[in-house]
Amino acid sequence: MQIAPEVIELEQLAQREAVPMGLALKRAGVASTTYWRWRHAGKEPLTGTIRKIRAAITELAERAA
């Protein structure tokens, strides 16, 4: 089972910006169980959901700066 490249990109962005993934998921309104399915069950994320999480990471990073 492979993890979708978009999920890996999100994780790298969150790590680079020092934003906890759980906090980004909460801000984006994405359930942690959904994220778990992406990581462990091979489910593909929707493009719109990826955008929401990316925006949440960026927003949280800007607020912390």
Backbone as XML, in Angstrom:
<?xml version="1.0"?>
<chain id="A" units="angstrom">
  <residue number="1" name="MET">
    <atom name="N" x="0.835" y="-1.178" z="0.000"/>
    <atom name="CA" x="0.000" y="0.000" z="0.000"/>
    <atom name="C" x="0.884" y="1.246" z="0.000"/>
  </residue>
  <residue number="2" name="GLN">
    <atom name="N" x="0.545" y="2.172" z="-0.876"/>
    <atom name="CA" x="1.281" y="3.419" z="-0.957"/>
    <atom name="C" x="0.463" y="4.564" z="-0.386"/>
  </residue>
  <residue number="3" name="ILE">
    <atom name="N" x="1.182" y="5.504" z="0.167"/>
    <atom name="CA" x="0.539" y="6.717" z="0.681"/>
    <atom name="C" x="0.517" y="7.725" z="-0.461"/>
  </residue>
  <residue number="4" name="ALA">
    <atom name="N" x="-0.597" y="8.376" z="-0.657"/>
    <atom name="CA" x="-0.729" y="9.362" z="-1.733"/>
    <atom name="C" x="0.331" y="10.451" z="-1.578"/>
  </residue>
  <residue number="5" name="PRO">
    <atom name="N" x="0.948" y="10.859" z="-2.683"/>
    <atom name="CA" x="1.988" y="11.901" z="-2.611"/>
    <atom name="C" x="1.497" y="13.196" z="-1.971"/>
  </residue>
  <residue number="6" name="GLU">
    <atom name="N" x="0.212" y="13.513" z="-2.162"/>
    <atom name="CA" x="-0.339" y="14.741" z="-1.571"/>
    <atom name="C" x="-0.299" y="14.698" z="-0.052"/>
  </residue>
  <residue number="7" name="VAL">
    <atom name="N" x="-0.517" y="13.526" z="0.506"/>
    <atom name="CA" x="-0.487" y="13.371" z="1.964"/>
    <atom name="C" x="0.948" y="13.571" z="2.461"/>
  </residue>
  <residue number="8" name="ILE">
    <atom name="N" x="1.891" y="13.014" z="1.760"/>
    <atom name="CA" x="3.300" y="13.176" z="2.136"/>
    <atom name="C" x="3.703" y="14.649" z="2.044"/>
  </residue>
  <residue number="9" name="GLU">
    <atom name="N" x="3.246" y="15.332" z="0.992"/>
    <atom name="CA" x="3.535" y="16.765" z="0.849"/>
    <atom name="C" x="2.960" y="17.567" z="2.012"/>
  </residue>
  <residue number="10" name="LEU">
    <atom name="N" x="1.729" y="17.246" z="2.417"/>
    <atom name="CA" x="1.124" y="17.942" z="3.555"/>
    <atom name="C" x="1.940" y="17.736" z="4.826"/>
  </residue>
  <residue number="11" name="GLU">
    <atom name="N" x="2.359" y="16.505" z="5.042"/>
    <atom name="CA" x="3.149" y="16.202" z="6.236"/>
    <atom name="C" x="4.468" y="16.962" z="6.228"/>
  </residue>
  <residue number="12" name="GLN">
    <atom name="N" x="5.098" y="17.037" z="5.072"/>
    <atom name="CA" x="6.359" y="17.771" z="4.968"/>
    <atom name="C" x="6.155" y="19.262" z="5.197"/>
  </residue>
  <residue number="13" name="LEU">
    <atom name="N" x="5.078" y="19.811" z="4.635"/>
    <atom name="CA" x="4.762" y="21.222" z="4.842"/>
    <atom name="C" x="4.508" y="21.507" z="6.315"/>
  </residue>
  <residue number="14" name="ALA">
    <atom name="N" x="3.707" y="20.678" z="6.950"/>
    <atom name="CA" x="3.408" y="20.868" z="8.369"/>
    <atom name="C" x="4.680" y="20.792" z="9.207"/>
  </residue>
  <residue number="15" name="GLN">
    <atom name="N" x="5.542" y="19.858" z="8.883"/>
    <atom name="CA" x="6.794" y="19.721" z="9.632"/>
    <atom name="C" x="7.688" y="20.947" z="9.418"/>
  </residue>
  <residue number="16" name="ARG">
    <atom name="N" x="7.796" y="21.381" z="8.162"/>
    <atom name="CA" x="8.622" y="22.556" z="7.848"/>
    <atom name="C" x="8.123" y="23.797" z="8.581"/>
  </residue>
  <residue number="17" name="GLU">
    <atom name="N" x="6.802" y="23.927" z="8.670"/>
    <atom name="CA" x="6.202" y="25.104" z="9.301"/>
    <atom name="C" x="5.994" y="24.926" z="10.809"/>
  </residue>
  <residue number="18" name="ALA">
    <atom name="N" x="6.373" y="23.773" z="11.340"/>
    <atom name="CA" x="6.239" y="23.464" z="12.771"/>
    <atom name="C" x="4.778" y="23.552" z="13.226"/>
  </residue>
  <residue number="19" name="VAL">
    <atom name="N" x="3.885" y="23.028" z="12.396"/>
    <atom name="CA" x="2.457" y="23.010" z="12.705"/>
    <atom name="C" x="2.057" y="21.553" z="12.949"/>
  </residue>
  <residue number="20" name="PRO">
    <atom name="N" x="1.521" y="21.240" z="14.115"/>
    <atom name="CA" x="1.066" y="19.872" z="14.360"/>
    <atom name="C" x="-0.057" y="19.483" z="13.389"/>
  </residue>
  <residue number="21" name="MET">
    <atom name="N" x="0.061" y="18.316" z="12.797"/>
    <atom name="CA" x="-0.929" y="17.873" z="11.817"/>
    <atom name="C" x="-2.327" y="17.811" z="12.428"/>
  </residue>
  <residue number="22" name="GLY">
    <atom name="N" x="-2.429" y="17.388" z="13.669"/>
    <atom name="CA" x="-3.737" y="17.322" z="14.323"/>
    <atom name="C" x="-4.402" y="18.682" z="14.400"/>
  </residue>
  <residue number="23" name="LEU">
    <atom name="N" x="-3.620" y="19.700" z="14.667"/>
    <atom name="CA" x="-4.153" y="21.060" z="14.737"/>
    <atom name="C" x="-4.599" y="21.540" z="13.354"/>
  </residue>
  <residue number="24" name="ALA">
    <atom name="N" x="-3.810" y="21.225" z="12.338"/>
    <atom name="CA" x="-4.168" y="21.602" z="10.965"/>
    <atom name="C" x="-5.449" y="20.894" z="10.525"/>
  </residue>
  <residue number="25" name="LEU">
    <atom name="N" x="-5.563" y="19.618" z="10.864"/>
    <atom name="CA" x="-6.770" y="18.874" z="10.512"/>
    <atom name="C" x="-7.993" y="19.487" z="11.179"/>
  </residue>
  <residue number="26" name="LYS">
    <atom name="N" x="-7.856" y="19.819" z="12.451"/>
    <atom name="CA" x="-8.971" y="20.408" z="13.189"/>
    <atom name="C" x="-9.379" y="21.740" z="12.570"/>
  </residue>
  <residue number="27" name="ARG">
    <atom name="N" x="-8.400" y="22.573" z="12.250"/>
    <atom name="CA" x="-8.661" y="23.883" z="11.649"/>
    <atom name="C" x="-9.365" y="23.731" z="10.290"/>
  </residue>
  <residue number="28" name="ALA">
    <atom name="N" x="-8.990" y="22.685" z="9.540"/>
    <atom name="CA" x="-9.565" y="22.462" z="8.217"/>
    <atom name="C" x="-10.899" y="21.722" z="8.275"/>
  </residue>
  <residue number="29" name="GLY">
    <atom name="N" x="-11.271" y="21.231" z="9.458"/>
    <atom name="CA" x="-12.522" y="20.504" z="9.599"/>
    <atom name="C" x="-12.465" y="19.083" z="9.056"/>
  </residue>
  <residue number="30" name="VAL">
    <atom name="N" x="-11.268" y="18.488" z="9.116"/>
    <atom name="CA" x="-11.069" y="17.126" z="8.624"/>
    <atom name="C" x="-10.870" y="16.201" z="9.819"/>
  </residue>
  <residue number="31" name="ALA">
    <atom name="N" x="-11.619" y="15.129" z="9.860"/>
    <atom name="CA" x="-11.535" y="14.186" z="10.974"/>
    <atom name="C" x="-10.197" y="13.458" z="10.969"/>
  </residue>
  <residue number="32" name="SER">
    <atom name="N" x="-9.684" y="13.216" z="12.153"/>
    <atom name="CA" x="-8.419" y="12.479" z="12.266"/>
    <atom name="C" x="-8.564" y="11.060" z="11.722"/>
  </residue>
  <residue number="33" name="THR">
    <atom name="N" x="-9.778" y="10.508" z="11.774"/>
    <atom name="CA" x="-9.992" y="9.174" z="11.207"/>
    <atom name="C" x="-9.842" y="9.187" z="9.684"/>
  </residue>
  <residue number="34" name="THR">
    <atom name="N" x="-10.223" y="10.280" z="9.067"/>
    <atom name="CA" x="-10.039" y="10.423" z="7.618"/>
    <atom name="C" x="-8.562" y="10.418" z="7.287"/>
  </residue>
  <residue number="35" name="TYR">
    <atom name="N" x="-7.816" y="11.195" z="8.040"/>
    <atom name="CA" x="-6.362" y="11.239" z="7.839"/>
    <atom name="C" x="-5.763" y="9.857" z="8.071"/>
  </residue>
  <residue number="36" name="TRP">
    <atom name="N" x="-6.213" y="9.150" z="9.067"/>
    <atom name="CA" x="-5.707" y="7.807" z="9.351"/>
    <atom name="C" x="-5.941" y="6.888" z="8.154"/>
  </residue>
  <residue number="37" name="ARG">
    <atom name="N" x="-7.107" y="7.002" z="7.546"/>
    <atom name="CA" x="-7.411" y="6.175" z="6.371"/>
    <atom name="C" x="-6.461" y="6.471" z="5.219"/>
  </residue>
  <residue number="38" name="TRP">
    <atom name="N" x="-6.088" y="7.730" z="5.064"/>
    <atom name="CA" x="-5.126" y="8.082" z="4.013"/>
    <atom name="C" x="-3.776" y="7.432" z="4.285"/>
  </residue>
  <residue number="39" name="ARG">
    <atom name="N" x="-3.368" y="7.447" z="5.549"/>
    <atom name="CA" x="-2.046" y="6.938" z="5.920"/>
    <atom name="C" x="-1.983" y="5.416" z="5.991"/>
  </residue>
  <residue number="40" name="HIS">
    <atom name="N" x="-3.051" y="4.784" z="6.435"/>
    <atom name="CA" x="-2.973" y="3.356" z="6.760"/>
    <atom name="C" x="-3.889" y="2.442" z="5.951"/>
  </residue>
  <residue number="41" name="ALA">
    <atom name="N" x="-4.874" y="2.992" z="5.274"/>
    <atom name="CA" x="-5.806" y="2.143" z="4.545"/>
    <atom name="C" x="-5.756" y="2.383" z="3.038"/>
  </residue>
  <residue number="42" name="GLY">
    <atom name="N" x="-4.816" y="3.219" z="2.600"/>
    <atom name="CA" x="-4.643" y="3.438" z="1.174"/>
    <atom name="C" x="-5.727" y="4.252" z="0.504"/>
  </residue>
  <residue number="43" name="LYS">
    <atom name="N" x="-6.514" y="4.984" z="1.281"/>
    <atom name="CA" x="-7.572" y="5.812" z="0.696"/>
    <atom name="C" x="-6.959" y="7.073" z="0.086"/>
  </residue>
  <residue number="44" name="GLU">
    <atom name="N" x="-7.553" y="7.531" z="-0.998"/>
    <atom name="CA" x="-7.092" y="8.737" z="-1.690"/>
    <atom name="C" x="-7.836" y="9.968" z="-1.171"/>
  </residue>
  <residue number="45" name="PRO">
    <atom name="N" x="-7.116" y="11.019" z="-0.847"/>
    <atom name="CA" x="-7.782" y="12.249" z="-0.397"/>
    <atom name="C" x="-8.373" y="13.016" z="-1.573"/>
  </residue>
  <residue number="46" name="LEU">
    <atom name="N" x="-9.430" y="13.754" z="-1.307"/>
    <atom name="CA" x="-10.016" y="14.622" z="-2.320"/>
    <atom name="C" x="-9.167" y="15.885" z="-2.453"/>
  </residue>
  <residue number="47" name="THR">
    <atom name="N" x="-9.089" y="16.408" z="-3.649"/>
    <atom name="CA" x="-8.281" y="17.597" z="-3.916"/>
    <atom name="C" x="-8.722" y="18.776" z="-3.054"/>
  </residue>
  <residue number="48" name="GLY">
    <atom name="N" x="-10.012" y="18.968" z="-2.918"/>
    <atom name="CA" x="-10.517" y="20.077" z="-2.102"/>
    <atom name="C" x="-10.133" y="19.941" z="-0.642"/>
  </residue>
  <residue number="49" name="THR">
    <atom name="N" x="-10.094" y="18.734" z="-0.149"/>
    <atom name="CA" x="-9.710" y="18.491" z="1.245"/>
    <atom name="C" x="-8.229" y="18.792" z="1.436"/>
  </residue>
  <residue number="50" name="ILE">
    <atom name="N" x="-7.419" y="18.394" z="0.479"/>
    <atom name="CA" x="-5.982" y="18.692" z="0.540"/>
    <atom name="C" x="-5.782" y="20.206" z="0.568"/>
  </residue>
  <residue number="51" name="ARG">
    <atom name="N" x="-6.529" y="20.929" z="-0.263"/>
    <atom name="CA" x="-6.411" y="22.401" z="-0.289"/>
    <atom name="C" x="-6.770" y="23.012" z="1.064"/>
  </residue>
  <residue number="52" name="LYS">
    <atom name="N" x="-7.829" y="22.493" z="1.683"/>
    <atom name="CA" x="-8.247" y="23.018" z="2.992"/>
    <atom name="C" x="-7.156" y="22.813" z="4.040"/>
  </residue>
  <residue number="53" name="ILE">
    <atom name="N" x="-6.559" y="21.643" z="4.044"/>
    <atom name="CA" x="-5.513" y="21.362" z="5.034"/>
    <atom name="C" x="-4.281" y="22.212" z="4.753"/>
  </residue>
  <residue number="54" name="ARG">
    <atom name="N" x="-3.911" y="22.338" z="3.494"/>
    <atom name="CA" x="-2.755" y="23.177" z="3.137"/>
    <atom name="C" x="-2.980" y="24.623" z="3.587"/>
  </residue>
  <residue number="55" name="ALA">
    <atom name="N" x="-4.179" y="25.134" z="3.354"/>
    <atom name="CA" x="-4.511" y="26.498" z="3.771"/>
    <atom name="C" x="-4.463" y="26.621" z="5.291"/>
  </residue>
  <residue number="56" name="ALA">
    <atom name="N" x="-4.940" y="25.610" z="5.993"/>
    <atom name="CA" x="-4.910" y="25.641" z="7.461"/>
    <atom name="C" x="-3.476" y="25.654" z="7.974"/>
  </residue>
  <residue number="57" name="ILE">
    <atom name="N" x="-2.614" y="24.861" z="7.374"/>
    <atom name="CA" x="-1.210" y="24.837" z="7.792"/>
    <atom name="C" x="-0.585" y="26.215" z="7.585"/>
  </residue>
  <residue number="58" name="THR">
    <atom name="N" x="-0.838" y="26.793" z="6.416"/>
    <atom name="CA" x="-0.277" y="28.113" z="6.106"/>
    <atom name="C" x="-0.791" y="29.165" z="7.079"/>
  </residue>
  <residue number="59" name="GLU">
    <atom name="N" x="-2.081" y="29.142" z="7.350"/>
    <atom name="CA" x="-2.682" y="30.111" z="8.280"/>
    <atom name="C" x="-2.098" y="29.961" z="9.687"/>
  </residue>
  <residue number="60" name="LEU">
    <atom name="N" x="-1.995" y="28.746" z="10.160"/>
    <atom name="CA" x="-1.458" y="28.506" z="11.505"/>
    <atom name="C" x="0.013" y="28.922" z="11.594"/>
  </residue>
  <residue number="61" name="ALA">
    <atom name="N" x="0.762" y="28.673" z="10.539"/>
    <atom name="CA" x="2.185" y="29.053" z="10.523"/>
    <atom name="C" x="2.335" y="30.571" z="10.556"/>
  </residue>
  <residue number="62" name="GLU">
    <atom name="N" x="1.471" y="31.262" z="9.802"/>
    <atom name="CA" x="1.524" y="32.737" z="9.767"/>
    <atom name="C" x="1.166" y="33.332" z="11.122"/>
  </residue>
  <residue number="63" name="ARG">
    <atom name="N" x="0.203" y="32.741" z="11.791"/>
    <atom name="CA" x="-0.186" y="33.243" z="13.110"/>
    <atom name="C" x="0.909" y="33.037" z="14.146"/>
  </residue>
  <residue number="64" name="ALA">
    <atom name="N" x="1.679" y="31.961" z="13.975"/>
    <atom name="CA" x="2.745" y="31.660" z="14.927"/>
    <atom name="C" x="3.976" y="32.540" z="14.697"/>
  </residue>
  <residue number="65" name="ALA">
    <atom name="N" x="4.077" y="33.095" z="13.510"/>
    <atom name="CA" x="5.280" y="33.892" z="13.176"/>
    <atom name="C" x="5.263" y="35.254" z="13.804"/>
  </residue>
</chain>
